[in-house]
Amino acid sequence: MTGVRQVPVPASGSRPALDAARLRADFPILATSVGGKPLVYLDNAATSQKPRSVIERIQRYYSTENANVHRGVYQLSERATAAYEAAREKARAFLNAASTREIVFVRGTTEGVNLVAASWGRHQLRAGDEVLVSAMEHHSNIVPWQLVCEERGALLRVIPMNRRGELLLDEFERLLSDRTKLVAVAHVSNSLGTVNPVAALTRLAHARGVPVLVDGAQAAPHLRIDVQGLDADFYTISGHKMFGPTGIGVLYGKAARLDAMPPYQGGGDMIKTVSFARTTYADLPSKFEAGTPHIAGAIGLGAAIDYLAALDWDQVSAHEADLLAYATSRVSDVPGVRLVGTAADKVGVVSFVLDGVHAHDVGTIVDQEGVAIRTGHHCTQPVMEFFGVPATARASFAFYNTRADVDALVGALQRVRGIFA
Ligand SMILES: Cc1ncc(COP(=O)(O)O)c(C=O)c1O
């Protein structure tokens, strides 16, 4: 390993340990095999696995509560509505938002960003204005801004990072100007694992009156989120990355911001009155939830939030820090490995390239050992370009992963080395 900071492996047993074995038993898929090998699931940044309580909650909804929400006067619809709105309250508590009016159910982080770009961006951006994103954004926090900037004649500008994958705060301050109309930045990078100092970025942006959107897709499964503490104007999360279902997520927006924004989509549920001459819109958050929502998804997300709320987060954080340090050390000891993303503040991700072996070959061979990792650009092509690699192999962790999972990955990487030797 060259030019990479060695991460110390903490001594085990120096704190009350998370009982990962007990938690693993809550996730049925983790007991399955692939190709005759026990599944070692290390692609949690792409999507996380689901605990039984989430799976059963969705089944219970469809078995005993299924009806459309907000419309029926009959008991079943009232029950479905109550469960859907209870999930909104759980999401509010999870993000520590001030009000459920600030919790909009969306398909996921991608739709959350697109909602803000389409509604806020289209109506606020003017020719010559600037939107700042960071050099490590997922495509879903780049392309929606490019689309709206193109339409409005505005400019997308990029907060640079250093070779460890850390944003340069002084460059950020230099980029902030009277032309800056929004900062959109990831809380945690999906391809590097960097935890960005979003509270500091927000303070600096707000000092110039610039609102901030935080992409929290990768933060939600690892960090405790406090949108009021961060003072974020918008914060987006995806249910499927935080042990909930696919197709559901949350856009948090400060009520004053959401109130001032026009609807994103038109349709049922988002209106007060409709005539051919004029339509008036529903209050928050319904104004942004046109059509029948993903009711089962929201309720499943609520169950995932309940699951997370029952965990001891000091233990989870210690366990994940240990896993990351252990994986960083073990993976970087494999001959020919170069880590991509070595920020001082990281969670959940070890991204790497193996000398002389394409990342896709790494992924395919480790899969034969039952180890699921992601290979490719991770929807962050500018990050790959910055580090001068076409792709990386990425192991990403959840609290249910163990040192044994890391050992399995390293064993599989040794096999890759053997094949390509
Ligand atoms: C940092 C980040 N932002 C946004 C997204 C998009 O999330 P989704 O596909 O759930 O909308 C992802 C997904 O990988 C991500 O990692």
The ligand as a Gaussian input file, in Angstrom:
#p B3LYP/6-31G(d) Opt

LIG

0 1
 C      -24.994000       9.614000      -1.696000
 C      -26.184000       9.129000      -2.480000
 N      -27.078000      10.015000      -2.909000
 C      -28.157000       9.642000      -3.596000
 C      -28.388000       8.333000      -3.919000
 C      -29.602000       7.961000      -4.686000
 O      -30.463000       7.238000      -3.863000
 P      -31.743000       6.528000      -4.452000
 O      -31.277000       5.676000      -5.605000
 O      -32.260000       5.723000      -3.303000
 O      -32.690000       7.593000      -4.876000
 C      -27.470000       7.371000      -3.510000
 C      -27.649000       5.956000      -3.892000
 O      -26.704000       5.202000      -3.987000
 C      -26.348000       7.784000      -2.762000
 O      -25.450000       6.886000      -2.336000

